[in-house]
Amino acid sequence: MANSTEQRPHVSTDNNANQTHYYVTLLIAIAFGLAGTFFRFIQDSFLFTSISNILLIIGSFIAFRTVFKIMK
């Protein structure tokens, strides 16, 4: 009785999500977000509120951009 199974070629999968630079970028985005949260609770003034909002926006932008690059 002969075996009729064929040998399939090895499939190479490049897992894009495991690259280190994505995690470093996400860590930087989290640091921006935490700094923005910290500045929000320092003092109730226009300057600190503006700084905190800018830091939170920058951190969110970097995080979303990195996550969408991983998903791509």
TORMI-131304 format. One record per residue: residue number from 0; residue in three letters; y, x, z of N, C-alpha, C in turn. Coordinates in nm, 3 decimals, decimal comma. Example, Ala and Ser with C-alpha at 12.3 -4.5 7.8 and 13.67 -1.06 7.14 Angstrom:
{i:0 | aa:Ala | n_c2:-0,569 | n_c1:1,319 | n_c3:0,780 | ca_c2:-0,450 | ca_c1:1,230 | ca_c3:0,780 | c_c2:-0,330 | c_c1:1,320 | c_c3:0,780}
{i:1 | aa:Ser | n_c2:-0,225 | n_c1:1,285 | n_c3:0,708 | ca_c2:-0,106 | ca_c1:1,367 | ca_c3:0,714 | c_c2:0,003 | c_c1:1,290 | c_c3:0,787}
//
This chain:
{i:0 | aa:Met | n_c2:-0,117 | n_c1:0,084 | n_c3:0,000 | ca_c2:0,000 | ca_c1:0,000 | ca_c3:0,000 | c_c2:0,124 | c_c1:0,089 | c_c3:0,000}
{i:1 | aa:Ala | n_c2:0,206 | n_c1:0,075 | n_c3:-0,098 | ca_c2:0,324 | ca_c1:0,159 | ca_c3:-0,114 | c_c2:0,443 | c_c1:0,100 | c_c3:-0,039}
{i:2 | aa:Asn | n_c2:0,525 | n_c1:0,188 | n_c3:0,010 | ca_c2:0,647 | ca_c1:0,146 | ca_c3:0,080 | c_c2:0,758 | c_c1:0,131 | c_c3:-0,023}
{i:3 | aa:Ser | n_c2:0,818 | n_c1:0,013 | n_c3:-0,032 | ca_c2:0,916 | ca_c1:-0,014 | ca_c3:-0,137 | c_c2:1,061 | c_c1:-0,006 | c_c3:-0,087}
{i:4 | aa:Thr | n_c2:1,082 | n_c1:0,050 | n_c3:0,029 | ca_c2:1,220 | ca_c1:0,061 | ca_c3:0,078 | c_c2:1,287 | c_c1:0,183 | c_c3:0,018}
{i:5 | aa:Glu | n_c2:1,412 | n_c1:0,166 | n_c3:-0,016 | ca_c2:1,490 | ca_c1:0,276 | ca_c3:-0,073 | c_c2:1,570 | c_c1:0,344 | c_c3:0,036}
{i:6 | aa:Gln | n_c2:1,597 | n_c1:0,469 | n_c3:0,015 | ca_c2:1,685 | ca_c1:0,542 | ca_c3:0,105 | c_c2:1,829 | c_c1:0,510 | c_c3:0,070}
{i:7 | aa:Arg | n_c2:1,902 | n_c1:0,459 | n_c3:0,167 | ca_c2:2,042 | ca_c1:0,429 | ca_c3:0,145 | c_c2:2,126 | c_c1:0,551 | c_c3:0,176}
{i:8 | aa:Pro | n_c2:2,238 | n_c1:0,568 | n_c3:0,104 | ca_c2:2,326 | ca_c1:0,683 | ca_c3:0,134 | c_c2:2,393 | c_c1:0,664 | c_c3:0,270}
{i:9 | aa:His | n_c2:2,421 | n_c1:0,775 | n_c3:0,335 | ca_c2:2,487 | ca_c1:0,772 | ca_c3:0,465 | c_c2:2,629 | c_c1:0,719 | c_c3:0,448}
{i:10 | aa:Val | n_c2:2,664 | n_c1:0,623 | n_c3:0,531 | ca_c2:2,796 | ca_c1:0,562 | ca_c3:0,525 | c_c2:2,887 | c_c1:0,635 | c_c3:0,623}
{i:11 | aa:Ser | n_c2:2,995 | n_c1:0,689 | n_c3:0,573 | ca_c2:3,092 | ca_c1:0,758 | ca_c3:0,658 | c_c2:3,201 | c_c1:0,661 | c_c3:0,698}
{i:12 | aa:Thr | n_c2:3,217 | n_c1:0,644 | n_c3:0,827 | ca_c2:3,322 | ca_c1:0,555 | ca_c3:0,875 | c_c2:3,427 | c_c1:0,638 | c_c3:0,947}
{i:13 | aa:Asp | n_c2:3,548 | n_c1:0,629 | n_c3:0,902 | ca_c2:3,659 | ca_c1:0,695 | ca_c3:0,968 | c_c2:3,724 | c_c1:0,594 | c_c3:1,061}
{i:14 | aa:Asn | n_c2:3,702 | n_c1:0,612 | n_c3:1,189 | ca_c2:3,759 | ca_c1:0,520 | ca_c3:1,285 | c_c2:3,902 | c_c1:0,564 | c_c3:1,314}
{i:15 | aa:Asn | n_c2:3,995 | n_c1:0,493 | n_c3:1,258 | ca_c2:4,137 | ca_c1:0,529 | ca_c3:1,266 | c_c2:4,193 | c_c1:0,508 | c_c3:1,406}
{i:16 | aa:Ala | n_c2:4,133 | n_c1:0,420 | n_c3:1,484 | ca_c2:4,188 | ca_c1:0,386 | ca_c3:1,615 | c_c2:4,163 | c_c1:0,494 | c_c3:1,719}
{i:17 | aa:Asn | n_c2:4,073 | n_c1:0,587 | n_c3:1,695 | ca_c2:4,041 | ca_c1:0,688 | ca_c3:1,796 | c_c2:4,125 | c_c1:0,814 | c_c3:1,784}
{i:18 | aa:Gln | n_c2:4,227 | n_c1:0,814 | n_c3:1,705 | ca_c2:4,310 | ca_c1:0,934 | ca_c3:1,691 | c_c2:4,403 | c_c1:0,946 | c_c3:1,811}
{i:19 | aa:Thr | n_c2:4,419 | n_c1:1,069 | n_c3:1,856 | ca_c2:4,491 | ca_c1:1,095 | ca_c3:1,980 | c_c2:4,639 | c_c1:1,061 | c_c3:1,971}
{i:20 | aa:His | n_c2:4,701 | n_c1:1,082 | n_c3:1,857 | ca_c2:4,846 | ca_c1:1,061 | ca_c3:1,848 | c_c2:4,885 | c_c1:0,915 | c_c3:1,869}
{i:21 | aa:Tyr | n_c2:4,794 | n_c1:0,822 | n_c3:1,842 | ca_c2:4,824 | ca_c1:0,682 | ca_c3:1,870 | c_c2:4,838 | c_c1:0,658 | c_c3:2,021}
{i:22 | aa:Tyr | n_c2:4,749 | n_c1:0,718 | n_c3:2,097 | ca_c2:4,753 | ca_c1:0,698 | ca_c3:2,241 | c_c2:4,872 | c_c1:0,768 | c_c3:2,305}
{i:23 | aa:Val | n_c2:4,910 | n_c1:0,882 | n_c3:2,252 | ca_c2:5,030 | ca_c1:0,951 | ca_c3:2,301 | c_c2:5,154 | c_c1:0,866 | c_c3:2,273}
{i:24 | aa:Thr | n_c2:5,161 | n_c1:0,809 | n_c3:2,153 | ca_c2:5,274 | ca_c1:0,724 | ca_c3:2,118 | c_c2:5,279 | c_c1:0,598 | c_c3:2,204}
{i:25 | aa:Leu | n_c2:5,163 | n_c1:0,540 | n_c3:2,232 | ca_c2:5,161 | ca_c1:0,423 | ca_c3:2,321 | c_c2:5,202 | c_c1:0,459 | c_c3:2,462}
{i:26 | aa:Leu | n_c2:5,165 | n_c1:0,578 | n_c3:2,508 | ca_c2:5,207 | ca_c1:0,623 | ca_c3:2,640 | c_c2:5,359 | c_c1:0,640 | c_c3:2,648}
{i:27 | aa:Ile | n_c2:5,419 | n_c1:0,691 | n_c3:2,541 | ca_c2:5,565 | ca_c1:0,705 | ca_c3:2,536 | c_c2:5,631 | c_c1:0,567 | c_c3:2,536}
{i:28 | aa:Ala | n_c2:5,574 | n_c1:0,472 | n_c3:2,462 | ca_c2:5,629 | ca_c1:0,337 | ca_c3:2,459 | c_c2:5,620 | c_c1:0,272 | c_c3:2,597}
{i:29 | aa:Ile | n_c2:5,511 | n_c1:0,294 | n_c3:2,667 | ca_c2:5,497 | ca_c1:0,239 | ca_c3:2,803 | c_c2:5,599 | c_c1:0,303 | c_c3:2,896}
{i:30 | aa:Ala | n_c2:5,624 | n_c1:0,433 | n_c3:2,879 | ca_c2:5,724 | ca_c1:0,501 | ca_c3:2,963 | c_c2:5,864 | c_c1:0,442 | c_c3:2,938}
{i:31 | aa:Phe | n_c2:5,897 | n_c1:0,414 | n_c3:2,813 | ca_c2:6,026 | ca_c1:0,351 | ca_c3:2,783 | c_c2:6,035 | c_c1:0,213 | c_c3:2,848}
{i:32 | aa:Gly | n_c2:5,927 | n_c1:0,137 | n_c3:2,840 | ca_c2:5,926 | ca_c1:0,004 | ca_c3:2,900 | c_c2:5,940 | c_c1:0,009 | c_c3:3,052}
{i:33 | aa:Leu | n_c2:5,872 | n_c1:0,104 | n_c3:3,116 | ca_c2:5,884 | ca_c1:0,117 | ca_c3:3,261 | c_c2:6,023 | c_c1:0,164 | c_c3:3,302}
{i:34 | aa:Ala | n_c2:6,081 | n_c1:0,253 | n_c3:3,224 | ca_c2:6,218 | ca_c1:0,298 | ca_c3:3,253 | c_c2:6,316 | c_c1:0,182 | c_c3:3,238}
{i:35 | aa:Gly | n_c2:6,296 | n_c1:0,100 | n_c3:3,137 | ca_c2:6,382 | ca_c1:-0,017 | ca_c3:3,118 | c_c2:6,370 | c_c1:-0,116 | c_c3:3,233}
{i:36 | aa:Thr | n_c2:6,247 | n_c1:-0,133 | n_c3:3,283 | ca_c2:6,228 | ca_c1:-0,221 | ca_c3:3,398 | c_c2:6,293 | c_c1:-0,163 | c_c3:3,523}
{i:37 | aa:Phe | n_c2:6,282 | n_c1:-0,032 | n_c3:3,540 | ca_c2:6,344 | ca_c1:0,034 | ca_c3:3,656 | c_c2:6,496 | c_c1:0,020 | c_c3:3,652}
{i:38 | aa:Phe | n_c2:6,556 | n_c1:0,042 | n_c3:3,536 | ca_c2:6,702 | ca_c1:0,030 | ca_c3:3,525 | c_c2:6,749 | c_c1:-0,114 | c_c3:3,549}
{i:39 | aa:Arg | n_c2:6,664 | n_c1:-0,210 | n_c3:3,524 | ca_c2:6,702 | ca_c1:-0,348 | ca_c3:3,545 | c_c2:6,725 | c_c1:-0,378 | c_c3:3,693}
{i:40 | aa:Phe | n_c2:6,653 | n_c1:-0,309 | n_c3:3,781 | ca_c2:6,662 | ca_c1:-0,338 | ca_c3:3,924 | c_c2:6,749 | c_c1:-0,238 | c_c3:4,000}
{i:41 | aa:Ile | n_c2:6,816 | n_c1:-0,144 | n_c3:3,934 | ca_c2:6,900 | ca_c1:-0,048 | ca_c3:4,004 | c_c2:7,023 | c_c1:-0,117 | c_c3:4,062}
{i:42 | aa:Gln | n_c2:7,100 | n_c1:-0,176 | n_c3:3,975 | ca_c2:7,224 | ca_c1:-0,240 | ca_c3:4,019 | c_c2:7,257 | c_c1:-0,351 | c_c3:3,920}
{i:43 | aa:Asp | n_c2:7,326 | n_c1:-0,451 | n_c3:3,967 | ca_c2:7,361 | ca_c1:-0,562 | ca_c3:3,879 | c_c2:7,498 | c_c1:-0,534 | c_c3:3,817}
{i:44 | aa:Ser | n_c2:7,493 | n_c1:-0,458 | n_c3:3,707 | ca_c2:7,616 | ca_c1:-0,429 | ca_c3:3,634 | c_c2:7,587 | c_c1:-0,436 | c_c3:3,485}
{i:45 | aa:Phe | n_c2:7,691 | n_c1:-0,447 | n_c3:3,407 | ca_c2:7,675 | ca_c1:-0,459 | ca_c3:3,262 | c_c2:7,612 | c_c1:-0,333 | c_c3:3,203}
{i:46 | aa:Leu | n_c2:7,650 | n_c1:-0,216 | n_c3:3,255 | ca_c2:7,600 | ca_c1:-0,089 | ca_c3:3,201 | c_c2:7,450 | c_c1:-0,076 | c_c3:3,221}
{i:47 | aa:Phe | n_c2:7,401 | n_c1:-0,098 | n_c3:3,342 | ca_c2:7,259 | ca_c1:-0,083 | ca_c3:3,369 | c_c2:7,176 | c_c1:-0,192 | c_c3:3,300}
{i:48 | aa:Thr | n_c2:7,231 | n_c1:-0,311 | n_c3:3,290 | ca_c2:7,161 | ca_c1:-0,417 | ca_c3:3,218 | c_c2:7,150 | c_c1:-0,383 | c_c3:3,070}
{i:49 | aa:Ser | n_c2:7,256 | n_c1:-0,329 | n_c3:3,012 | ca_c2:7,253 | ca_c1:-0,290 | ca_c3:2,871 | c_c2:7,154 | c_c1:-0,176 | c_c3:2,847}
{i:50 | aa:Ile | n_c2:7,155 | n_c1:-0,077 | n_c3:2,935 | ca_c2:7,061 | ca_c1:0,035 | ca_c3:2,922 | c_c2:6,917 | c_c1:-0,015 | c_c3:2,933}
{i:51 | aa:Ser | n_c2:6,892 | n_c1:-0,104 | n_c3:3,029 | ca_c2:6,756 | ca_c1:-0,154 | ca_c3:3,046 | c_c2:6,711 | c_c1:-0,235 | c_c3:2,925}
{i:52 | aa:Asn | n_c2:6,800 | n_c1:-0,317 | n_c3:2,870 | ca_c2:6,763 | ca_c1:-0,396 | ca_c3:2,752 | c_c2:6,736 | c_c1:-0,306 | c_c3:2,632}
{i:53 | aa:Ile | n_c2:6,816 | n_c1:-0,202 | n_c3:2,614 | ca_c2:6,794 | ca_c1:-0,110 | ca_c3:2,503 | c_c2:6,662 | c_c1:-0,036 | c_c3:2,518}
{i:54 | aa:Leu | n_c2:6,631 | n_c1:0,011 | n_c3:2,640 | ca_c2:6,505 | ca_c1:0,080 | ca_c3:2,663 | c_c2:6,385 | c_c1:-0,012 | c_c3:2,642}
{i:55 | aa:Leu | n_c2:6,396 | n_c1:-0,135 | n_c3:2,686 | ca_c2:6,286 | ca_c1:-0,230 | ca_c3:2,666 | c_c2:6,265 | c_c1:-0,262 | c_c3:2,518}
{i:56 | aa:Ile | n_c2:6,373 | n_c1:-0,274 | n_c3:2,444 | ca_c2:6,362 | ca_c1:-0,301 | ca_c3:2,300 | c_c2:6,300 | c_c1:-0,183 | c_c3:2,228}
{i:57 | aa:Ile | n_c2:6,342 | n_c1:-0,061 | n_c3:2,262 | ca_c2:6,285 | ca_c1:0,059 | ca_c3:2,199 | c_c2:6,136 | c_c1:0,070 | c_c3:2,232}
{i:58 | aa:Gly | n_c2:6,100 | n_c1:0,051 | n_c3:2,359 | ca_c2:5,959 | ca_c1:0,059 | ca_c3:2,398 | c_c2:5,874 | c_c1:-0,046 | c_c3:2,329}
{i:59 | aa:Ser | n_c2:5,925 | n_c1:-0,168 | n_c3:2,319 | ca_c2:5,850 | ca_c1:-0,274 | ca_c3:2,252 | c_c2:5,834 | c_c1:-0,246 | c_c3:2,103}
{i:60 | aa:Phe | n_c2:5,939 | n_c1:-0,197 | n_c3:2,041 | ca_c2:5,933 | ca_c1:-0,165 | ca_c3:1,898 | c_c2:5,829 | c_c1:-0,057 | c_c3:1,870}
{i:61 | aa:Ile | n_c2:5,831 | n_c1:0,050 | n_c3:1,950 | ca_c2:5,736 | ca_c1:0,159 | ca_c3:1,932 | c_c2:5,593 | c_c1:0,109 | c_c3:1,955}
{i:62 | aa:Ala | n_c2:5,573 | n_c1:0,029 | n_c3:2,060 | ca_c2:5,439 | ca_c1:-0,021 | ca_c3:2,091 | c_c2:5,386 | c_c1:-0,111 | c_c3:1,980}
{i:63 | aa:Phe | n_c2:5,467 | n_c1:-0,206 | n_c3:1,933 | ca_c2:5,421 | ca_c1:-0,295 | ca_c3:1,826 | c_c2:5,393 | c_c1:-0,219 | c_c3:1,698}
{i:64 | aa:Arg | n_c2:5,479 | n_c1:-0,124 | n_c3:1,665 | ca_c2:5,458 | ca_c1:-0,046 | ca_c3:1,543 | c_c2:5,328 | c_c1:0,033 | c_c3:1,551}
{i:65 | aa:Thr | n_c2:5,299 | n_c1:0,092 | n_c3:1,666 | ca_c2:5,177 | ca_c1:0,170 | ca_c3:1,682 | c_c2:5,055 | c_c1:0,082 | c_c3:1,678}
{i:66 | aa:Val | n_c2:5,059 | n_c1:-0,032 | n_c3:1,743 | ca_c2:4,942 | ca_c1:-0,121 | ca_c3:1,742 | c_c2:4,915 | c_c1:-0,173 | c_c3:1,602}
{i:67 | aa:Phe | n_c2:5,019 | n_c1:-0,204 | n_c3:1,526 | ca_c2:4,996 | ca_c1:-0,251 | ca_c3:1,390 | c_c2:4,947 | c_c1:-0,139 | c_c3:1,299}
{i:68 | aa:Lys | n_c2:4,985 | n_c1:-0,014 | n_c3:1,327 | ca_c2:4,929 | ca_c1:0,098 | ca_c3:1,250 | c_c2:4,781 | c_c1:0,115 | c_c3:1,281}
{i:69 | aa:Ile | n_c2:4,742 | n_c1:0,095 | n_c3:1,407 | ca_c2:4,600 | ca_c1:0,104 | ca_c3:1,443 | c_c2:4,521 | c_c1:-0,006 | c_c3:1,375}
{i:70 | aa:Met | n_c2:4,575 | n_c1:-0,125 | n_c3:1,371 | ca_c2:4,504 | ca_c1:-0,238 | ca_c3:1,310 | c_c2:4,494 | c_c1:-0,225 | c_c3:1,159}
{i:71 | aa:Lys | n_c2:4,582 | n_c1:-0,151 | n_c3:1,099 | ca_c2:4,584 | ca_c1:-0,136 | ca_c3:0,954 | c_c2:4,468 | c_c1:-0,056 | c_c3:0,908}
//
